[in-house]
Amino acid sequence: MLKLEERRASIQPIKSKLKISILDDEDIKKINEAAISILEEVGVLFPSEKALKIFADVKANVDFDKKIVKISSHLVADYLKKAPRCYTLAGRRPELDAKIGGENGTYFYCSGEAPNVVDLETGERRRSIKSDVENMAKIADYLPIVSLVWPTVSAGDKGETAPIHGVEACFNNTEKHVQTESVMNEISAKYTIEMASVIAGGRDKLRERPIYSLLLCGIAPLSQDKGGIESALAFAEAGLPVGIMSMPTMGLTAPPYPAADLAIGLAEVLSGCVLIQIAYPGTPIFITIQPATVDPRSGDYFYGSSFSQITSAAAVQVAHSNGLPVTSQFSFGGNAYKLNSWQVGMENVCGHLLSVMAGADMSFGPSGMIEAVALLDMARILFDREIFQAIDIITKGIEVNDNTLAFDMIREVGPRGMFLGRKRTAEELPKLWPPSILFEKSRIVGEKYRDAEEVAREVIDWILKNHHPAPLDENVKRELRKIAAAADQDENLKGGIRGR
């Protein structure tokens, strides 16, 4: 069977030597000015009395009847200054910490939460369950290219409290930092924050080393989610990092121009950032703008288009111009409907290469997702790994020095000589041929390489059978089960976990 790289003791962000800029300084200035004009003159809907009161206390323009908040440029500037530029998304051990901000490279997530999964044994599509969350967390824990872990699928067998069970499943199956984007009300947030506190050894230790964070998604255009905002405030109160995401779709929930997509998306995320900094100054925050387009023939949602990709890369520049770390949202999984297809390669190579070269602090990357986040095929994460391995090589550029110019070797071998038998070649050549599911030699006569999908499924099976993340203490695991069980019985969580 194919042997992947030995599992490393640390995570593996990609630090690009090659950089690109999509926007010039004047472009960035105009987009920022447009976003501020939107905040001052149009406003953002905040359907939360708690949020409205927080804004009113600092003299923002609040219409309590319409639940619209208009935020002045002065408030935006004053409160964004309170957000830290660099911070740590902690793992259970320091080797797994993601150092966000600065020149630390791009850290990659596995994203979520798909409602469906390809069954590992039957190959058939079915609804996802908690054990699928556990399996994918274990796979993400094994792969060094994955630095941050989400519940990749929904714990669909757990009903209303599926998001809480998904977080518990991750905590039990990875030592890496865990983030959620589905714990979208204050009550659920408090249950999962309590889980993180138990693992960390108390609230103070959790604040010192935040092993858990939230990504809040607003409702485009120009609206926040009631439950999500109140969940974010609970995370911020506990000292946990919070991300604010916008998902403007050109031609549907945003004007049909990439520049306007960036402006309206920026207005949405800045409104959430300002709220968090008013309520809990100094809370670590980051932003993300997920641009997409709509197919004019069918109305289908697409973030695999080239327009979405370049807009996503430009969002990195816009975020950094505001002094904020950024997650580049391309891609959750693209729009491909087959695992091993040209479309998968096109979408993921272009989008992620742009994200890394633009200097994103984080990016959704190796995910195993297809069908626009509707389906998890665990084998796909190894296709994604191939892509990121290539991006890592490409963005490092070419090292030029006396050793790599190798004039001594060239002089020694001379014309019509052979470099293959040299000791240095034997030492260095394997570095040019990293392990790959694409080039596993076949034993079948007339077949050069094995089918890559077949190899990928074998590797996934091996990981699940042989990789065992360091387990939590039994008393901690017992406490997590008790917290999840209490949530299952909480009447306040019945009838809909996501408040609008």
C-alpha positions as CSV (number, residue, x, y, z in Angstrom):
1,M,0.0,0.0,0.0
2,L,1.1,3.6,-0.6
3,K,3.1,5.0,2.3
4,L,2.2,8.6,3.0
5,E,4.7,10.9,4.8
6,E,5.4,10.0,8.4
7,R,2.9,11.8,10.6
8,R,4.7,14.9,11.9
9,A,4.6,16.2,15.5
10,S,3.4,19.6,14.2
11,I,1.1,21.1,11.7
12,Q,2.2,22.2,8.2
13,P,1.0,25.6,7.0
14,I,2.1,26.8,3.5
15,K,4.3,29.9,3.5
16,S,4.5,31.3,0.0
17,K,7.7,33.0,-1.2
18,L,5.7,34.1,-4.3
19,K,3.1,36.9,-3.8
20,I,0.4,38.3,-5.9
21,S,-1.8,41.4,-5.7
22,I,-5.2,41.5,-7.3
23,L,-6.0,45.1,-6.3
24,D,-3.8,48.2,-6.3
25,D,-3.9,50.7,-3.4
26,E,-6.5,52.9,-5.0
27,D,-8.8,49.9,-5.6
28,I,-8.6,48.9,-2.0
29,K,-9.2,52.5,-0.9
30,K,-12.4,52.7,-3.0
31,I,-13.7,49.3,-1.7
32,N,-13.1,50.4,1.9
33,E,-14.9,53.7,1.3
34,A,-17.8,52.0,-0.3
35,A,-18.1,49.6,2.6
36,I,-18.1,52.5,5.1
37,S,-20.8,54.3,3.1
38,I,-22.9,51.1,3.2
39,L,-22.5,51.0,7.0
40,E,-23.3,54.7,7.5
41,E,-26.1,55.1,5.0
42,V,-27.8,51.7,4.5
43,G,-27.0,49.9,7.7
44,V,-27.1,46.2,8.7
45,L,-30.0,44.2,10.1
46,F,-29.3,42.9,13.7
47,P,-32.4,40.9,14.8
48,S,-31.1,40.6,18.4
49,E,-32.1,43.0,21.2
50,K,-28.9,42.2,22.9
51,A,-26.8,43.4,19.9
52,L,-29.0,46.5,19.4
53,K,-28.5,47.6,23.0
54,I,-24.7,47.1,22.7
55,F,-24.7,49.4,19.7
56,A,-27.0,51.9,21.2
57,D,-24.7,52.2,24.3
58,V,-21.9,53.6,22.1
59,K,-24.3,56.0,20.2
60,A,-24.5,54.1,17.0
61,N,-27.6,54.9,14.9
62,V,-30.0,52.2,16.0
63,D,-33.6,51.7,14.8
64,F,-35.1,49.3,17.3
65,D,-38.3,48.9,15.3
66,K,-36.6,47.9,12.1
67,K,-33.6,46.4,13.9
68,I,-31.3,48.3,11.6
69,V,-27.9,49.6,12.8
70,K,-26.0,52.3,11.0
71,I,-22.3,52.6,12.1
72,S,-20.2,55.6,11.6
73,S,-16.7,55.5,10.2
74,H,-15.4,56.7,13.6
75,L,-16.9,53.8,15.4
76,V,-15.5,51.3,12.9
77,A,-12.0,52.8,13.2
78,D,-12.1,53.1,17.0
79,Y,-13.2,49.6,17.7
80,L,-11.2,47.8,15.0
81,K,-8.1,49.1,16.7
82,K,-9.0,47.1,19.8
83,A,-8.8,43.8,17.9
84,P,-5.4,41.9,18.1
85,R,-3.5,41.6,14.8
86,C,-1.8,38.3,15.9
87,Y,-3.0,35.6,18.2
88,T,-2.9,31.8,18.6
89,L,-5.6,29.2,17.8
90,A,-4.3,26.6,20.2
91,G,-4.1,22.9,19.8
92,R,-4.1,20.5,22.7
93,R,-0.3,20.7,22.6
94,P,1.9,23.7,21.5
95,E,3.2,21.9,18.4
96,L,-0.3,22.0,17.0
97,D,-0.8,25.8,17.6
98,A,-1.7,27.9,14.6
99,K,0.0,31.3,14.9
100,I,-2.5,33.6,13.1
101,G,-1.3,36.9,11.6
102,G,2.1,38.2,10.6
103,E,4.2,36.1,8.2
104,N,3.4,32.6,9.5
105,G,1.9,31.3,6.2
106,T,-1.5,29.9,5.4
107,Y,-3.1,27.4,7.8
108,F,-5.7,25.0,6.3
109,Y,-9.1,23.8,7.6
110,C,-11.1,20.8,6.7
111,S,-14.5,22.4,6.3
112,G,-18.1,21.4,6.8
113,E,-20.8,20.6,7.6
114,A,-22.2,18.3,4.8
115,P,-25.5,16.5,5.5
116,N,-24.5,13.5,3.3
117,V,-21.6,11.1,3.1
118,V,-20.3,8.3,0.9
119,D,-20.4,5.2,3.1
120,L,-16.9,3.8,3.5
121,E,-18.0,0.2,3.1
122,T,-20.8,0.3,0.6
123,G,-19.8,3.3,-1.5
124,E,-23.4,4.4,-1.3
125,R,-24.6,7.9,-0.5
126,R,-26.4,8.3,2.8
127,R,-27.2,10.8,5.6
128,S,-24.2,11.5,7.8
129,I,-24.1,10.5,11.5
130,K,-21.9,11.2,14.5
131,S,-19.5,8.3,13.8
132,D,-18.8,10.0,10.4
133,V,-17.8,13.1,12.3
134,E,-15.5,11.0,14.4
135,N,-13.9,9.3,11.5
136,M,-13.2,12.5,9.6
137,A,-11.8,14.2,12.7
138,K,-9.3,11.3,13.0
139,I,-8.3,11.6,9.3
140,A,-7.8,15.4,9.7
141,D,-5.7,14.8,12.9
142,Y,-3.4,12.4,10.9
143,L,-2.7,14.7,7.9
144,P,-0.1,17.5,8.6
145,I,-1.6,19.8,5.9
146,V,-4.8,20.1,8.0
147,S,-4.1,22.6,10.8
148,L,-7.7,23.4,12.0
149,V,-10.6,21.0,12.3
150,W,-14.3,21.4,11.8
151,P,-17.1,18.9,12.2
152,T,-16.9,18.0,8.5
153,V,-20.4,16.5,8.4
154,S,-23.5,16.8,10.5
155,A,-24.2,14.3,13.3
156,G,-27.5,13.8,11.7
157,D,-28.6,11.0,14.1
158,K,-28.6,13.4,17.0
159,G,-31.4,15.7,15.9
160,E,-31.6,19.2,17.2
161,T,-28.3,18.9,19.2
162,A,-26.3,17.6,16.2
163,P,-23.9,20.7,16.3
164,I,-23.1,20.0,20.0
165,H,-22.5,16.3,19.3
166,G,-20.3,17.2,16.3
167,V,-18.1,19.4,18.5
168,E,-17.8,16.6,21.1
169,A,-16.9,14.1,18.3
170,C,-14.0,16.4,17.2
171,F,-12.7,17.0,20.7
172,N,-12.5,13.3,21.2
173,N,-10.7,12.5,17.9
174,T,-8.2,15.3,17.2
175,E,-5.6,17.1,19.2
176,K,-5.8,20.1,16.8
177,H,-7.7,23.3,17.2
178,V,-11.5,22.8,16.8
179,Q,-13.7,25.4,15.2
180,T,-17.5,25.3,14.7
181,E,-19.8,27.1,12.3
182,S,-23.0,25.4,13.3
183,V,-23.3,26.2,17.0
184,M,-25.6,29.0,16.2
185,N,-27.4,30.0,19.4
186,E,-26.3,31.2,22.8
187,I,-27.5,28.1,24.7
188,S,-25.7,25.7,22.4
189,A,-22.6,27.9,22.5
190,K,-22.5,27.7,26.3
191,Y,-22.7,23.9,26.3
192,T,-19.8,23.5,23.9
193,I,-17.7,26.2,25.6
194,E,-18.2,24.2,28.8
195,M,-16.8,21.2,26.9
196,A,-13.7,23.1,25.9
197,S,-13.3,24.4,29.4
198,V,-13.3,20.9,30.8
199,I,-10.6,19.9,28.3
200,A,-8.5,23.0,29.0
201,G,-8.7,22.6,32.8
202,G,-11.0,25.6,33.5
203,R,-12.2,28.9,32.0
204,D,-9.0,30.8,32.8
205,K,-6.8,28.2,31.1
206,L,-9.2,28.1,28.1
207,R,-8.8,31.9,27.8
208,E,-5.0,31.6,27.9
209,R,-4.9,28.8,25.3
210,P,-8.1,28.9,23.2
211,I,-8.5,25.4,21.8
212,Y,-12.0,26.2,20.4
213,S,-13.4,29.0,18.2
214,L,-16.4,30.1,16.2
215,L,-17.1,31.1,12.6
216,L,-20.3,33.1,12.3
217,C,-22.0,33.4,9.0
218,G,-24.3,36.3,8.3
219,I,-27.3,36.4,6.0
220,A,-26.6,38.2,2.7
221,P,-27.3,40.9,2.0
222,L,-26.6,43.0,5.0
223,S,-28.1,41.0,7.8
224,Q,-26.8,39.1,10.8
225,D,-28.2,36.0,12.2
226,K,-29.9,36.4,15.6
227,G,-28.7,33.1,17.1
228,G,-25.3,33.3,15.5
229,I,-24.6,36.8,16.8
230,E,-25.6,35.8,20.3
231,S,-23.5,32.7,20.0
232,A,-20.6,34.9,19.0
233,L,-21.1,37.1,22.0
234,A,-20.9,34.0,24.3
235,F,-17.7,32.9,22.7
236,A,-16.2,36.4,23.0
237,E,-17.2,36.6,26.6
238,A,-15.3,33.4,27.2
239,G,-12.2,34.9,25.5
240,L,-12.5,32.6,22.5
241,P,-11.7,33.7,18.9
242,V,-14.6,34.6,16.6
243,G,-14.7,34.8,12.8
244,I,-17.3,36.8,10.9
245,M,-18.2,35.5,7.5
246,S,-20.2,37.0,4.6
247,M,-21.4,35.0,1.6
248,P,-22.4,37.6,-1.1
249,T,-23.5,36.0,-4.4
250,M,-23.0,38.2,-7.5
251,G,-26.3,38.7,-9.2
252,L,-28.4,37.3,-6.4
253,T,-27.5,38.7,-2.9
254,A,-25.0,41.2,-4.3
255,P,-24.7,43.4,-7.4
256,P,-23.2,41.6,-10.4
257,Y,-19.7,43.0,-10.0
258,P,-16.8,41.6,-8.0
259,A,-15.9,45.1,-6.6
260,A,-19.5,45.5,-5.2
261,D,-19.3,41.9,-3.9
262,L,-16.3,42.8,-1.9
263,A,-17.8,46.1,-0.6
264,I,-21.1,44.6,0.5
265,G,-19.3,41.6,2.0
266,L,-16.9,43.8,3.9
267,A,-19.7,45.9,5.3
268,E,-21.3,42.8,6.7
269,V,-18.2,41.4,8.4
270,L,-17.1,44.7,9.8
271,S,-20.5,45.2,11.4
272,G,-20.0,42.0,13.3
273,C,-16.4,42.8,14.2
274,V,-17.4,46.2,15.6
275,L,-20.1,44.6,17.8
276,I,-17.7,42.0,19.2
277,Q,-15.1,44.7,20.0
278,I,-17.7,47.0,21.7
279,A,-18.9,44.2,23.9
280,Y,-15.6,42.5,24.6
281,P,-12.6,44.6,23.5
282,G,-9.5,42.6,22.6
283,T,-11.4,39.5,21.4
284,P,-9.4,37.8,18.7
285,I,-11.3,38.1,15.5
286,F,-10.9,37.3,11.8
287,I,-13.0,37.9,8.7
288,T,-13.9,36.0,5.6
289,I,-15.7,36.9,2.5
290,Q,-17.0,34.0,0.4
291,P,-17.8,35.3,-3.1
292,A,-20.0,33.3,-5.4
293,T,-21.9,33.6,-8.7
294,V,-25.3,32.4,-9.7
295,D,-25.8,30.4,-12.9
296,P,-28.2,32.6,-15.0
297,R,-29.5,29.5,-16.7
298,S,-30.6,27.6,-13.6
299,G,-30.1,29.8,-10.6
300,D,-27.5,27.3,-9.2
301,Y,-25.0,28.6,-6.7
302,F,-21.4,28.5,-7.8
303,Y,-18.2,29.4,-6.0
304,G,-16.0,27.4,-8.3
305,S,-16.1,30.1,-11.0
306,S,-13.0,32.1,-12.0
307,F,-14.8,35.3,-10.9
308,S,-15.4,33.9,-7.5
309,Q,-11.7,32.7,-7.2
310,I,-10.2,36.1,-8.1
311,T,-12.6,37.9,-5.8
312,S,-11.8,35.6,-2.9
313,A,-8.1,36.3,-3.4
314,A,-8.8,40.1,-3.5
315,A,-10.7,39.7,-0.2
316,V,-7.4,38.8,1.4
317,Q,-6.0,42.2,0.5
318,V,-9.1,44.0,1.6
319,A,-9.0,42.3,5.0
320,H,-5.4,43.0,5.6
321,S,-5.9,46.7,4.7
322,N,-8.2,46.8,7.8
323,G,-5.6,45.1,10.0
324,L,-7.6,41.9,10.3
325,P,-6.6,38.3,9.8
326,V,-8.5,36.6,7.1
327,T,-9.7,33.1,6.1
328,S,-9.8,32.7,2.4
329,Q,-13.1,30.9,1.7
330,F,-12.2,29.2,-1.5
331,S,-13.0,26.5,-1.3
332,F,-15.5,24.6,0.8
333,G,-15.4,21.9,-1.8
334,G,-16.2,23.3,-5.2
335,N,-19.2,22.5,-7.3
336,A,-17.9,19.2,-8.8
337,Y,-20.3,16.3,-8.7
338,K,-17.7,13.5,-9.2
339,L,-14.8,12.7,-7.0
340,N,-12.0,12.2,-9.5
341,S,-12.8,14.7,-12.2
342,W,-11.1,17.5,-14.1
343,Q,-13.4,20.0,-12.5
344,V,-12.1,19.0,-9.0
345,G,-8.6,19.8,-10.1
346,M,-9.4,23.0,-11.9
347,E,-11.4,24.5,-9.0
348,N,-9.1,23.5,-6.2
349,V,-5.8,24.2,-7.9
350,C,-6.7,27.7,-9.1
351,G,-8.6,28.8,-6.0
352,H,-6.1,27.6,-3.4
353,L,-3.0,28.7,-5.3
354,L,-4.5,32.2,-5.4
355,S,-5.3,32.1,-1.7
356,V,-1.8,31.1,-0.7
357,M,-0.1,33.6,-3.0
358,A,-2.4,36.4,-1.8
359,G,-1.2,35.7,1.7
360,A,-4.4,34.4,3.4
361,D,-3.9,33.6,7.1
362,M,-6.2,30.7,6.9
363,S,-8.0,28.9,4.1
364,F,-10.6,26.1,3.7
365,G,-8.6,23.5,1.9
366,P,-8.4,19.7,2.3
367,S,-12.0,18.8,2.9
368,G,-13.2,15.8,1.1
369,M,-16.2,17.8,0.0
370,I,-18.0,17.7,-3.4
371,E,-21.4,18.9,-4.6
372,A,-21.0,22.4,-3.1
373,V,-20.6,21.1,0.5
374,A,-23.6,18.7,0.2
375,L,-21.6,15.5,0.2
376,L,-18.5,14.2,1.9
377,D,-16.4,11.6,0.2
378,M,-13.5,10.9,2.6
379,A,-11.2,9.7,-0.1
380,R,-11.3,13.1,-1.7
381,I,-9.2,14.6,1.1
382,L,-6.3,12.7,-0.4
383,F,-6.9,14.3,-3.8
384,D,-6.9,17.7,-2.0
385,R,-3.7,16.7,-0.3
386,E,-2.1,16.1,-3.7
387,I,-3.2,19.6,-4.7
388,F,-1.8,21.2,-1.6
389,Q,1.4,19.3,-1.9
390,A,1.9,20.8,-5.4
391,I,0.9,24.3,-4.2
392,D,3.5,24.0,-1.4
393,I,6.2,23.2,-3.9
394,I,5.1,25.9,-6.4
395,T,4.8,28.7,-3.9
396,K,8.2,28.0,-2.3
397,G,9.9,29.0,-5.6
398,I,13.4,27.9,-6.5
399,E,16.3,28.0,-4.1
400,V,19.4,29.3,-5.8
401,N,22.8,28.9,-4.1
402,D,26.2,27.2,-4.6
403,N,24.8,23.9,-3.4
404,T,21.7,23.9,-5.7
405,L,23.7,25.2,-8.7
406,A,25.8,22.0,-8.2
407,F,28.8,23.2,-10.3
408,D,31.0,20.6,-8.6
409,M,28.7,17.8,-9.7
410,I,28.5,19.1,-13.2
411,R,32.3,19.4,-13.4
412,E,32.9,16.0,-12.0
413,V,30.4,14.2,-14.3
414,G,31.2,16.2,-17.5
415,P,29.8,15.8,-21.0
416,R,27.6,12.8,-21.7
417,G,27.9,11.7,-18.1
418,M,25.2,10.4,-15.8
419,F,24.1,11.9,-12.5
420,L,21.8,9.1,-11.4
421,G,24.5,7.0,-9.7
422,R,25.9,9.8,-7.5
423,K,25.5,9.8,-3.8
424,R,24.0,13.4,-3.7
425,T,21.5,12.4,-6.3
426,A,20.5,9.4,-4.2
427,E,20.0,11.7,-1.3
428,E,18.2,14.5,-3.1
429,L,16.1,12.8,-5.8
430,P,13.5,11.3,-3.5
431,K,12.7,14.9,-2.4
432,L,11.6,15.6,-6.0
433,W,9.2,12.6,-5.9
434,P,7.0,12.9,-2.8
435,P,4.4,10.1,-2.0
436,S,1.4,10.4,-4.3
437,I,-1.9,8.5,-4.8
438,L,-1.6,9.4,-8.5
439,F,1.6,7.3,-9.2
440,E,1.3,4.1,-7.2
441,K,2.8,1.4,-9.4
442,S,0.5,-1.3,-10.6
443,R,1.2,-5.0,-10.6
444,I,-1.2,-5.6,-13.4
445,V,0.5,-6.3,-16.8
446,G,-0.1,-3.4,-19.2
447,E,-1.2,-1.0,-16.4
448,K,1.4,1.5,-15.4
449,Y,-0.3,3.0,-12.3
450,R,-3.1,2.0,-10.1
451,D,-6.4,3.8,-10.1
452,A,-5.9,6.8,-7.8
453,E,-9.4,6.6,-6.2
454,E,-8.8,3.0,-5.3
455,V,-5.5,3.9,-3.7
456,A,-7.1,6.8,-1.8
457,R,-9.7,4.5,-0.3
458,E,-7.1,2.1,0.8
459,V,-5.1,4.9,2.6
460,I,-8.2,6.2,4.3
461,D,-9.0,2.7,5.5
462,W,-5.4,2.4,6.8
463,I,-5.6,5.7,8.7
464,L,-8.9,4.9,10.4
465,K,-7.6,1.5,11.5
466,N,-4.1,2.5,12.6
467,H,-4.1,6.2,13.6
468,H,-5.0,6.8,17.2
469,P,-4.9,10.5,18.4
470,A,-3.9,10.9,22.0
471,P,-7.1,10.3,24.0
472,L,-8.7,12.6,26.4
473,D,-8.6,11.6,30.1
474,E,-11.5,9.2,30.9
475,N,-12.9,11.7,33.4
476,V,-12.8,14.4,30.8
477,K,-14.5,12.2,28.2
478,R,-17.2,11.3,30.8
479,E,-17.8,15.0,31.5
480,L,-18.2,15.7,27.8
481,R,-20.8,13.0,27.5
482,K,-22.7,14.4,30.4
483,I,-22.7,17.9,28.9
484,A,-24.0,16.5,25.5
485,A,-26.6,14.5,27.4
486,A,-27.8,17.6,29.3
487,A,-28.1,19.4,26.0
488,D,-30.2,16.6,24.6
489,Q,-32.6,17.1,27.4
490,D,-32.7,20.9,27.3
491,E,-36.2,22.0,26.4
492,N,-34.8,25.3,25.2
493,L,-33.1,23.5,22.3
494,K,-36.2,21.8,21.0
495,G,-37.9,23.0,17.9
496,G,-35.0,24.6,16.1
497,I,-31.4,25.2,17.0
498,R,-30.8,28.2,14.7
499,G,-32.5,31.4,15.7
500,R,-33.2,34.0,13.0
